[in-house]
Amino acid sequence: MFMKISVLVQGGLGNQLFQIAWANYLVRKYQYNVEINLQLLYSQSQHASINFSQLIGKVPLLSVSKEKLIMLDDRLSSKIIRKSLRILGVHSIPNILLHDYDALTDFEHCNKMANYRYQFGYFQFIEAAIFSRDIFLSNMRSIHGEFIKKCESEFFERHYVGIHIRRGDFIKSTDPLHLATGIDYIKKSIKKFNNRNFIVFSDDIGWCRDKLGESDGIVYFSGNSAIEDFIGLMCCKDFILSGSTFSWWAAILSLNENTRVVIPNSKAQFMSIEANTRIGWDFEVV
């Protein structure tokens, strides 16, 4: 491992998993010396300090750094530089910077710049996710084995359909890739599953109860943390997903080899028809 690469980790849990998956792909595919930089992850407060390591622990071969990198601190000048790069559509500085903040840069494009020294963005590539899936699952079973077994017996073995409803920051976001889950989408999706029981996971359970009501066929998960929500959702048999990376990762890590998934019509790369076809699960766009 000769070339040193630094991948910035930030955002919510789903985005962090995509970034770690990309870093894991780089170190195993190209044998680069890859470090994950946690500088912004530890300084952000938007996502209640949810950290990927709480879910999957330490990933073999990846070193960890909190080194303060140019353009990645909280200084006003650094923020202006980052925003300017996004506005100008600048995705790279040859051999130095790979910048993927629009979440639309495709896998092949980034793969051609895999040896760039500093890499920060979303890297929402299903190729890297599938590549890293078994490692993530193995780590999770080592850390959360008992809770996973509990959720499997309660949800998977009883054939529950997991519903994820993302609200929170998606409600106010102007980003077209942030698709807040509408109640009409959920009700239409529920009709796709005949004679099934559903369990709802959300960052706004009160809103969900108000819109979906109480019935024998719908229950609401009340985990003690986002990590428990993630594992509970992951242990369902089939899925009705929001447009979030959180729910997508829970589904991709599912134990069901014949997963059935309903997804919204989204512009996000990882939610595209092409991406979901490549995964190989039985999916429908509503």
FISE-258936 format. One line per field, with one value per residue: residue number from 1; residue in three letters; y, z, x of N, C-alpha, C, CB in turn. Coordinates in steps of 0.02 Angstrom, whole numbers. Glycine has a CB too. Example, Ala and Ser with C-alpha at 12.3 -4.5 7.8 and 13.67 -1.06 7.14 Angstrom:
<atoms>
num	1,2
residu	ALA,SER
n.yy	-284,-112
n.zz	390,354
n.xx	660,642
ca.yy	-225,-53
ca.zz	390,357
ca.xx	615,684
c.yy	-165,2
c.zz	390,394
c.xx	660,645
cb.yy	-224,-30
cb.zz	452,286
cb.xx	565,704
</atoms>
This chain:
<atoms>
num	1,2,3,4,5,6,7,8,9,10,11,12,13,14,15,16,17,18,19,20,21,22,23,24,25,26,27,28,29,30,31,32,33,34,35,36,37,38,39,40,41,42,43,44,45,46,47,48,49,50,51,52,53,54,55,56,57,58,59,60,61,62,63,64,65,66,67,68,69,70,71,72,73,74,75,76,77,78,79,80,81,82,83,84,85,86,87,88,89,90,91,92,93,94,95,96,97,98,99,100,101,102,103,104,105,106,107,108,109,110,111,112,113,114,115,116,117,118,119,120,121,122,123,124,125,126,127,128,129,130,131,132,133,134,135,136,137,138,139,140,141,142,143,144,145,146,147,148,149,150,151,152,153,154,155,156,157,158,159,160,161,162,163,164,165,166,167,168,169,170,171,172,173,174,175,176,177,178,179,180,181,182,183,184,185,186,187,188,189,190,191,192,193,194,195,196,197,198,199,200,201,202,203,204,205,206,207,208,209,210,211,212,213,214,215,216,217,218,219,220,221,222,223,224,225,226,227,228,229,230,231,232,233,234,235,236,237,238,239,240,241,242,243,244,245,246,247,248,249,250,251,252,253,254,255,256,257,258,259,260,261,262,263,264,265,266,267,268,269,270,271,272,273,274,275,276,277,278,279,280,281,282,283,284,285,286
residu	MET,PHE,MET,LYS,ILE,SER,VAL,LEU,VAL,GLN,GLY,GLY,LEU,GLY,ASN,GLN,LEU,PHE,GLN,ILE,ALA,TRP,ALA,ASN,TYR,LEU,VAL,ARG,LYS,TYR,GLN,TYR,ASN,VAL,GLU,ILE,ASN,LEU,GLN,LEU,LEU,TYR,SER,GLN,SER,GLN,HIS,ALA,SER,ILE,ASN,PHE,SER,GLN,LEU,ILE,GLY,LYS,VAL,PRO,LEU,LEU,SER,VAL,SER,LYS,GLU,LYS,LEU,ILE,MET,LEU,ASP,ASP,ARG,LEU,SER,SER,LYS,ILE,ILE,ARG,LYS,SER,LEU,ARG,ILE,LEU,GLY,VAL,HIS,SER,ILE,PRO,ASN,ILE,LEU,LEU,HIS,ASP,TYR,ASP,ALA,LEU,THR,ASP,PHE,GLU,HIS,CYS,ASN,LYS,MET,ALA,ASN,TYR,ARG,TYR,GLN,PHE,GLY,TYR,PHE,GLN,PHE,ILE,GLU,ALA,ALA,ILE,PHE,SER,ARG,ASP,ILE,PHE,LEU,SER,ASN,MET,ARG,SER,ILE,HIS,GLY,GLU,PHE,ILE,LYS,LYS,CYS,GLU,SER,GLU,PHE,PHE,GLU,ARG,HIS,TYR,VAL,GLY,ILE,HIS,ILE,ARG,ARG,GLY,ASP,PHE,ILE,LYS,SER,THR,ASP,PRO,LEU,HIS,LEU,ALA,THR,GLY,ILE,ASP,TYR,ILE,LYS,LYS,SER,ILE,LYS,LYS,PHE,ASN,ASN,ARG,ASN,PHE,ILE,VAL,PHE,SER,ASP,ASP,ILE,GLY,TRP,CYS,ARG,ASP,LYS,LEU,GLY,GLU,SER,ASP,GLY,ILE,VAL,TYR,PHE,SER,GLY,ASN,SER,ALA,ILE,GLU,ASP,PHE,ILE,GLY,LEU,MET,CYS,CYS,LYS,ASP,PHE,ILE,LEU,SER,GLY,SER,THR,PHE,SER,TRP,TRP,ALA,ALA,ILE,LEU,SER,LEU,ASN,GLU,ASN,THR,ARG,VAL,VAL,ILE,PRO,ASN,SER,LYS,ALA,GLN,PHE,MET,SER,ILE,GLU,ALA,ASN,THR,ARG,ILE,GLY,TRP,ASP,PHE,GLU,VAL,VAL
n.yy	-59,93,223,360,396,505,500,595,589,619,691,610,443,353,417,418,280,255,329,263,138,169,205,82,6,66,35,-105,-140,-70,-74,40,153,196,320,368,521,606,734,831,756,745,874,913,942,919,791,733,681,549,408,309,209,165,77,-13,-26,-36,-35,-155,-124,11,164,292,467,631,741,912,969,1064,1173,1102,1139,1239,1372,1530,1563,1437,1379,1460,1429,1292,1302,1377,1289,1196,1272,1309,1188,1113,968,911,928,900,752,789,833,759,795,773,829,841,724,656,618,487,314,261,376,429,322,328,427,378,382,507,623,686,658,703,698,626,497,396,254,104,0,2,-12,-141,-213,-195,-248,-377,-365,-260,-319,-427,-361,-295,-402,-448,-344,-311,-429,-496,-408,-404,-537,-537,-444,-509,-622,-561,-481,-522,-662,-658,-603,-463,-307,-177,-5,146,312,462,618,755,844,836,894,1034,1050,1111,1040,945,810,771,692,709,597,569,549,493,418,319,254,205,119,25,-44,-126,-240,-382,-440,-426,-382,-227,-126,28,141,290,463,542,487,525,602,502,412,493,509,379,307,190,17,-161,-210,-124,-73,25,63,87,128,147,223,290,192,73,86,73,-60,-131,-101,-157,-291,-328,-414,-370,-210,-39,100,263,410,408,383,311,218,145,83,2,-89,-146,-216,-314,-477,-554,-649,-636,-507,-393,-235,-73,82,263,378,442,557,527,446,317,271,248,168,91,67,-6,-115,-175,-217,-324,-356,-379,-251,-105,47,179
n.zz	0,-57,-103,-22,31,77,142,171,304,340,379,390,455,346,238,289,288,151,119,195,135,7,39,89,-26,-104,-32,-37,-170,-240,-158,-92,33,139,231,343,368,507,541,512,548,687,722,679,710,661,639,763,811,765,735,622,674,788,737,646,694,690,531,450,389,364,416,543,549,619,570,529,380,232,177,242,369,493,463,394,270,220,206,107,-1,-20,-51,-167,-254,-270,-331,-450,-507,-497,-493,-470,-434,-520,-470,-337,-272,-257,-280,-235,-214,-264,-269,-383,-467,-560,-529,-614,-658,-539,-507,-599,-546,-431,-363,-311,-190,-83,-42,-43,-16,-69,-130,-170,-213,-276,-312,-230,-110,-116,-129,-2,84,152,243,324,379,449,547,614,669,760,852,883,901,990,994,859,840,921,853,732,766,804,696,565,558,572,459,437,355,336,362,319,368,331,399,483,443,307,280,277,185,31,-65,-210,-206,-81,-28,51,138,83,142,54,-33,56,90,-35,-59,44,1,-93,-33,13,147,250,391,460,511,576,558,608,616,668,746,803,705,610,675,684,549,495,589,714,706,690,598,588,673,782,792,932,962,1060,1005,853,799,846,782,650,647,682,572,470,498,451,339,210,122,130,69,112,33,81,124,238,256,139,155,264,204,104,180,228,284,204,61,-46,-59,-59,-118,-105,-180,-185,-323,-365,-389,-343,-358,-302,-289,-412,-555,-630,-535,-435,-507,-534,-407,-387,-314,-289,-343,-341,-410,-340
n.xx	43,51,12,-63,-224,-355,-514,-654,-770,-937,-1101,-1265,-1304,-1326,-1260,-1131,-1103,-1099,-984,-886,-895,-847,-715,-672,-682,-582,-464,-461,-479,-379,-271,-228,-161,-273,-355,-485,-556,-612,-639,-744,-854,-852,-874,-998,-1173,-1297,-1351,-1367,-1249,-1230,-1136,-1048,-966,-1029,-1119,-1052,-925,-745,-672,-577,-412,-429,-368,-387,-412,-403,-352,-335,-386,-352,-478,-575,-611,-700,-690,-739,-685,-650,-776,-830,-748,-781,-917,-910,-846,-947,-1048,-986,-972,-856,-768,-647,-471,-332,-253,-252,-376,-534,-696,-856,-990,-1120,-1186,-1217,-1117,-1051,-1005,-903,-839,-783,-704,-603,-528,-477,-357,-337,-279,-354,-521,-685,-860,-1015,-1021,-1115,-1125,-1185,-1106,-991,-1057,-1115,-998,-945,-1036,-1039,-933,-976,-1092,-1038,-962,-1066,-1137,-1045,-1042,-1175,-1244,-1339,-1449,-1483,-1524,-1637,-1720,-1733,-1809,-1926,-1967,-1918,-1943,-2078,-2120,-2130,-2163,-2056,-2075,-2006,-2007,-1949,-1928,-1894,-1747,-1771,-1892,-1880,-1781,-1713,-1655,-1670,-1645,-1676,-1804,-1948,-2053,-2214,-2383,-2474,-2396,-2351,-2472,-2514,-2410,-2423,-2534,-2480,-2440,-2516,-2615,-2518,-2413,-2358,-2221,-2175,-2043,-1971,-1914,-2008,-2122,-2244,-2309,-2327,-2413,-2525,-2560,-2569,-2637,-2703,-2697,-2727,-2640,-2532,-2390,-2284,-2115,-2014,-1870,-1718,-1621,-1547,-1470,-1528,-1651,-1608,-1557,-1672,-1756,-1679,-1694,-1817,-1932,-1973,-1982,-2038,-1976,-1911,-1844,-1716,-1542,-1522,-1630,-1614,-1489,-1519,-1604,-1522,-1435,-1512,-1566,-1641,-1645,-1727,-1780,-1914,-1952,-2020,-2002,-1985,-2012,-1869,-1731,-1610,-1453,-1428,-1556,-1605,-1684,-1595,-1493,-1561,-1603,-1482,-1446,-1530,-1643,-1822,-1910,-2017,-2071,-2158
ca.yy	0,148,288,378,428,526,506,631,559,669,682,561,375,325,447,393,212,260,353,208,86,193,199,11,-15,91,0,-175,-146,-42,-81,105,167,240,342,403,582,618,803,862,713,760,944,927,928,911,723,709,647,478,389,243,160,137,24,-64,-29,-19,-74,-176,-93,83,202,348,530,692,795,968,975,1126,1179,1058,1162,1280,1442,1559,1558,1368,1367,1495,1389,1232,1321,1400,1228,1165,1316,1307,1120,1087,902,885,962,841,715,815,837,731,831,743,853,844,657,631,594,415,271,256,440,433,267,351,473,343,394,576,623,704,643,714,702,577,431,352,204,38,-47,1,-37,-214,-236,-190,-273,-433,-340,-222,-365,-466,-317,-283,-462,-452,-291,-308,-496,-512,-365,-427,-599,-518,-413,-561,-664,-521,-449,-561,-726,-645,-576,-393,-259,-117,59,201,378,513,686,793,895,831,936,1102,1050,1131,995,901,741,758,680,695,545,590,496,460,367,264,217,168,65,-26,-84,-173,-300,-410,-480,-421,-336,-174,-91,94,171,360,514,580,436,558,619,439,387,537,499,309,282,129,-41,-225,-225,-76,-57,78,44,138,111,194,260,282,127,21,94,46,-133,-155,-97,-205,-359,-341,-460,-329,-139,21,146,334,426,420,333,272,161,105,41,-50,-139,-181,-260,-362,-548,-586,-657,-621,-446,-354,-166,-19,143,321,403,488,572,506,394,251,251,244,102,54,44,-57,-174,-206,-250,-389,-370,-368,-183,-70,119,206
ca.zz	0,-62,-111,34,13,135,126,224,326,371,364,429,456,279,199,317,265,81,119,220,83,-45,66,92,-96,-126,1,-55,-242,-267,-107,-70,104,145,298,345,406,546,563,510,582,759,733,657,760,626,643,832,822,748,709,590,716,834,701,615,726,650,470,440,338,361,474,561,559,634,545,499,311,198,152,278,436,499,449,341,206,197,184,44,-52,-34,-85,-234,-294,-287,-379,-513,-533,-498,-461,-456,-447,-539,-424,-269,-242,-288,-245,-260,-169,-293,-261,-448,-502,-562,-503,-662,-658,-478,-509,-639,-504,-366,-330,-289,-120,-38,-73,0,-51,-49,-155,-161,-265,-255,-323,-169,-56,-123,-116,70,122,197,297,370,415,496,603,652,708,816,900,901,889,1029,973,792,849,949,800,681,790,809,633,505,559,568,391,439,305,370,329,346,351,348,400,508,401,239,273,261,135,-37,-110,-245,-190,-15,-42,112,124,88,167,-4,-56,104,85,-98,-52,88,-39,-134,7,36,209,285,448,447,568,554,587,588,663,689,756,817,640,578,709,666,479,480,639,751,681,705,548,589,738,778,827,978,982,1104,968,781,785,856,726,590,652,680,503,432,512,422,281,150,140,97,85,97,-14,121,124,300,244,84,184,305,158,69,230,250,282,156,-5,-96,-33,-99,-97,-139,-175,-217,-384,-339,-434,-311,-396,-271,-293,-482,-580,-649,-475,-400,-550,-524,-342,-398,-274,-321,-323,-379,-399,-330
ca.xx	0,98,-20,-105,-287,-395,-585,-689,-833,-981,-1171,-1302,-1278,-1326,-1206,-1068,-1092,-1077,-915,-844,-895,-802,-647,-658,-672,-516,-409,-460,-474,-317,-219,-203,-160,-331,-376,-549,-547,-672,-636,-810,-902,-853,-892,-1066,-1225,-1361,-1377,-1364,-1185,-1233,-1071,-1048,-930,-1078,-1154,-1010,-860,-686,-667,-507,-369,-440,-345,-430,-377,-441,-309,-371,-366,-369,-546,-621,-625,-760,-677,-782,-649,-655,-844,-839,-714,-820,-979,-892,-833,-1012,-1083,-950,-972,-788,-768,-580,-408,-293,-209,-255,-442,-594,-749,-919,-1043,-1187,-1213,-1237,-1059,-1059,-952,-848,-803,-742,-656,-546,-490,-473,-293,-331,-257,-409,-585,-742,-923,-1065,-1000,-1173,-1115,-1207,-1051,-951,-1100,-1119,-930,-930,-1093,-1023,-890,-1019,-1136,-997,-947,-1127,-1153,-998,-1057,-1246,-1272,-1399,-1505,-1502,-1562,-1702,-1760,-1747,-1863,-1987,-1987,-1902,-1978,-2150,-2131,-2150,-2140,-2031,-2089,-1965,-2033,-1900,-1953,-1837,-1716,-1796,-1952,-1860,-1728,-1730,-1618,-1718,-1630,-1704,-1875,-1986,-2102,-2284,-2428,-2506,-2348,-2352,-2535,-2512,-2360,-2451,-2581,-2442,-2428,-2580,-2617,-2453,-2408,-2310,-2191,-2154,-1983,-1971,-1889,-2067,-2173,-2307,-2340,-2346,-2473,-2580,-2578,-2584,-2683,-2688,-2734,-2695,-2589,-2477,-2360,-2234,-2054,-1989,-1802,-1684,-1570,-1549,-1438,-1580,-1698,-1577,-1554,-1741,-1778,-1639,-1717,-1883,-1932,-1978,-1973,-2063,-1922,-1913,-1790,-1656,-1488,-1530,-1674,-1586,-1436,-1550,-1631,-1468,-1404,-1563,-1549,-1686,-1614,-1778,-1810,-1961,-1943,-2055,-1963,-2016,-1981,-1817,-1675,-1547,-1419,-1435,-1626,-1624,-1705,-1535,-1458,-1599,-1602,-1417,-1446,-1561,-1702,-1887,-1928,-2069,-2071,-2226
c.yy	62,216,301,419,446,538,539,597,613,652,632,491,344,352,424,323,211,281,299,152,105,186,125,-18,5,50,-73,-186,-125,-48,-13,107,218,256,375,462,601,690,835,821,731,832,959,908,913,842,691,665,571,460,318,189,129,78,-32,-68,-8,-65,-91,-139,-17,116,262,409,585,753,850,980,1041,1121,1139,1080,1208,1354,1466,1552,1488,1353,1400,1456,1328,1248,1343,1340,1196,1206,1311,1237,1090,1022,877,936,906,816,738,806,804,756,809,764,854,776,627,606,518,378,269,319,445,378,286,398,444,359,466,578,635,694,657,728,648,506,379,298,135,-13,-55,-27,-114,-246,-241,-224,-327,-412,-303,-269,-406,-424,-305,-343,-470,-403,-296,-375,-511,-472,-386,-490,-584,-490,-463,-603,-626,-497,-493,-626,-718,-609,-503,-355,-196,-55,112,267,430,581,732,846,892,879,1006,1106,1071,1087,947,827,721,752,661,646,570,532,459,404,307,222,177,108,8,-73,-135,-240,-326,-452,-483,-374,-288,-145,-27,118,243,404,559,531,467,575,556,411,428,523,428,277,218,72,-104,-239,-179,-64,-7,60,102,118,164,237,249,215,71,26,61,-31,-163,-156,-149,-276,-374,-385,-421,-256,-91,76,218,348,434,365,286,209,116,58,-14,-107,-179,-230,-313,-434,-586,-590,-641,-559,-413,-283,-119,45,201,339,458,498,549,446,324,226,242,173,60,25,-13,-121,-212,-243,-319,-404,-355,-300,-154,4,144,282
c.zz	0,-63,-52,11,76,112,184,240,361,353,410,421,386,236,224,292,192,78,143,168,26,-23,68,22,-120,-96,-22,-131,-268,-218,-89,6,117,218,292,393,440,571,566,547,655,773,715,711,727,637,711,845,812,711,683,634,769,803,679,645,679,589,458,382,332,424,484,575,577,613,513,429,281,169,192,349,436,487,391,273,177,171,117,-13,-70,-72,-157,-280,-316,-340,-448,-544,-539,-459,-445,-469,-459,-486,-351,-239,-286,-248,-274,-216,-199,-291,-327,-489,-502,-541,-550,-663,-598,-478,-548,-599,-434,-328,-307,-213,-71,-74,-24,-40,-26,-70,-146,-216,-241,-265,-260,-110,-58,-107,-41,114,173,256,348,412,467,558,647,695,768,871,927,894,925,1007,904,798,874,894,746,703,792,742,572,503,557,504,392,379,343,330,360,321,377,344,421,460,329,227,250,205,66,-89,-143,-231,-121,-21,23,95,135,109,110,-30,-10,96,20,-93,-9,49,-84,-98,36,100,245,344,435,512,543,594,563,640,687,696,769,754,606,609,689,596,463,530,673,721,698,658,548,660,728,822,871,1004,1027,1069,893,760,793,802,663,591,648,609,460,440,488,360,215,172,97,117,72,48,21,113,184,285,189,111,227,261,124,116,256,242,231,87,-61,-75,-83,-72,-138,-126,-208,-282,-364,-391,-405,-348,-368,-273,-364,-501,-598,-588,-441,-441,-540,-458,-347,-356,-314,-298,-368,-360,-394,-330
c.xx	45,63,-67,-165,-324,-467,-621,-755,-874,-1054,-1205,-1274,-1274,-1270,-1138,-1053,-1071,-1003,-867,-840,-848,-729,-627,-645,-602,-459,-405,-452,-405,-258,-187,-201,-215,-346,-444,-541,-613,-677,-706,-862,-908,-872,-964,-1116,-1292,-1392,-1366,-1303,-1189,-1169,-1073,-1016,-976,-1115,-1108,-940,-804,-682,-593,-475,-378,-414,-390,-388,-426,-401,-351,-343,-388,-439,-597,-635,-686,-749,-721,-749,-654,-725,-858,-806,-755,-884,-965,-879,-899,-1048,-1052,-949,-903,-786,-698,-526,-359,-244,-212,-325,-495,-653,-816,-978,-1112,-1222,-1237,-1178,-1059,-996,-892,-806,-757,-689,-594,-501,-478,-409,-284,-321,-314,-475,-641,-805,-970,-1047,-1055,-1174,-1137,-1151,-1008,-991,-1104,-1051,-916,-983,-1074,-979,-931,-1062,-1097,-980,-1008,-1145,-1107,-1016,-1128,-1281,-1336,-1459,-1529,-1544,-1632,-1748,-1778,-1807,-1929,-2013,-1977,-1943,-2053,-2168,-2156,-2122,-2118,-2045,-2044,-1992,-1984,-1932,-1895,-1812,-1741,-1855,-1934,-1809,-1754,-1694,-1668,-1705,-1656,-1780,-1911,-2043,-2173,-2328,-2462,-2461,-2349,-2415,-2539,-2465,-2386,-2498,-2545,-2429,-2494,-2571,-2549,-2458,-2351,-2284,-2159,-2094,-1980,-1937,-1946,-2126,-2242,-2345,-2365,-2409,-2534,-2606,-2600,-2632,-2659,-2730,-2695,-2637,-2529,-2454,-2304,-2174,-2030,-1920,-1772,-1632,-1580,-1518,-1488,-1633,-1671,-1578,-1624,-1768,-1743,-1666,-1788,-1876,-1931,-1982,-2014,-2015,-1940,-1856,-1723,-1604,-1494,-1571,-1647,-1532,-1466,-1576,-1575,-1432,-1452,-1540,-1590,-1654,-1662,-1817,-1857,-1961,-1987,-2016,-1999,-1980,-1932,-1762,-1609,-1518,-1431,-1507,-1650,-1646,-1645,-1499,-1495,-1606,-1537,-1413,-1478,-1621,-1766,-1912,-1982,-2065,-2143,-2224
cb.yy	0,140,291,417,382,591,437,704,499,741,659,562,332,337,524,393,170,309,416,181,76,267,230,-27,15,165,3,-209,-104,30,-128,162,193,207,390,356,640,571,843,872,640,746,989,889,987,922,680,671,661,461,396,246,192,191,53,-51,-98,-24,-35,-251,-125,99,224,331,548,696,767,1031,918,1142,1159,989,1198,1271,1453,1632,1578,1320,1393,1566,1367,1197,1377,1445,1178,1160,1388,1331,1119,1139,853,823,1011,857,720,889,909,652,908,666,920,868,657,686,621,393,200,241,499,426,205,385,541,270,375,618,676,777,569,773,697,596,408,393,202,17,-24,71,-7,-234,-189,-118,-301,-489,-295,-173,-413,-489,-250,-267,-524,-438,-223,-256,-546,-500,-291,-440,-647,-467,-354,-606,-691,-462,-385,-578,-765,-604,-619,-360,-242,-123,79,192,389,509,694,747,887,759,940,1135,981,1205,956,913,729,814,624,761,484,619,526,510,397,291,265,215,92,7,-38,-142,-286,-453,-551,-398,-375,-118,-137,145,132,385,556,638,390,621,655,388,389,611,518,269,270,137,-36,-282,-223,-9,-122,146,23,150,101,157,239,339,116,29,169,71,-154,-113,-26,-202,-371,-276,-505,-349,-122,38,128,378,488,429,368,314,185,151,84,-21,-106,-130,-219,-351,-578,-549,-728,-681,-397,-385,-145,-12,134,381,430,461,647,488,408,253,303,266,110,101,102,-30,-154,-154,-207,-441,-330,-425,-137,-99,156,179
cb.zz	62,-124,-177,87,-33,167,109,203,374,347,293,409,501,246,202,394,274,42,163,287,55,-64,136,125,-142,-107,77,-31,-276,-284,-131,-97,128,112,330,367,362,605,518,438,574,788,694,592,807,553,590,850,892,704,764,524,749,857,642,541,751,693,408,429,272,351,465,623,496,710,495,543,270,143,81,278,467,567,433,356,214,254,237,48,-28,32,-47,-232,-254,-224,-354,-504,-599,-469,-506,-497,-388,-601,-448,-268,-228,-292,-252,-262,-145,-364,-212,-486,-471,-632,-492,-732,-658,-416,-540,-702,-498,-377,-376,-310,-110,-13,-97,47,-126,-79,-118,-162,-287,-295,-382,-152,-62,-194,-149,90,75,158,269,330,366,462,578,604,663,792,868,858,908,1103,974,749,897,1005,769,670,860,854,624,502,622,629,354,504,252,383,336,325,381,300,448,524,403,223,340,322,131,-48,-71,-319,-193,36,-95,142,169,22,214,-60,-59,176,89,-156,-23,147,-81,-155,65,-18,193,236,514,404,606,560,568,576,630,639,814,858,594,584,786,672,435,478,609,827,604,702,481,556,773,801,778,1037,921,1161,989,745,830,926,713,583,717,724,475,454,586,405,284,107,134,117,45,163,-52,193,124,355,225,30,225,348,105,39,287,210,351,153,-13,-107,-12,-97,-104,-113,-207,-170,-435,-274,-448,-237,-397,-200,-258,-527,-641,-687,-426,-383,-624,-529,-289,-388,-209,-302,-323,-365,-456,-263
cb.xx	-48,139,-58,-65,-330,-365,-617,-701,-820,-964,-1180,-1375,-1320,-1392,-1210,-1070,-1156,-1121,-908,-871,-966,-817,-643,-716,-726,-508,-418,-523,-528,-327,-165,-248,-89,-392,-324,-607,-522,-674,-591,-831,-883,-785,-846,-1081,-1233,-1351,-1345,-1427,-1160,-1296,-1016,-1012,-870,-1128,-1190,-1003,-847,-622,-696,-503,-382,-515,-271,-473,-337,-458,-258,-365,-393,-317,-549,-594,-564,-789,-603,-796,-576,-637,-893,-808,-643,-838,-1014,-830,-791,-1055,-1082,-879,-1005,-737,-802,-567,-386,-255,-138,-236,-460,-592,-740,-914,-1025,-1184,-1271,-1273,-993,-1079,-978,-875,-853,-786,-689,-570,-526,-478,-236,-393,-203,-401,-587,-728,-913,-1132,-937,-1239,-1042,-1269,-1007,-924,-1170,-1142,-879,-924,-1145,-989,-834,-1063,-1169,-932,-920,-1185,-1150,-927,-1047,-1282,-1222,-1385,-1485,-1439,-1526,-1693,-1721,-1686,-1847,-1975,-1949,-1827,-1958,-2172,-2182,-2125,-2196,-1956,-2165,-1891,-2104,-1838,-2015,-1781,-1641,-1817,-1990,-1832,-1695,-1712,-1563,-1715,-1555,-1684,-1883,-2015,-2089,-2307,-2480,-2521,-2277,-2346,-2595,-2490,-2295,-2489,-2624,-2375,-2376,-2612,-2639,-2397,-2396,-2343,-2140,-2212,-1918,-2042,-1834,-2084,-2154,-2295,-2289,-2289,-2464,-2559,-2520,-2520,-2749,-2701,-2745,-2745,-2619,-2498,-2334,-2263,-1999,-2038,-1758,-1651,-1499,-1513,-1377,-1612,-1713,-1504,-1519,-1785,-1766,-1566,-1712,-1919,-1993,-2040,-1901,-2139,-1861,-1906,-1806,-1674,-1419,-1564,-1744,-1556,-1388,-1608,-1674,-1418,-1376,-1627,-1559,-1753,-1587,-1826,-1756,-2034,-1869,-2130,-1893,-2016,-2035,-1788,-1673,-1559,-1344,-1411,-1669,-1566,-1752,-1487,-1450,-1668,-1610,-1362,-1484,-1511,-1701,-1939,-1867,-2139,-2033,-2257
</atoms>
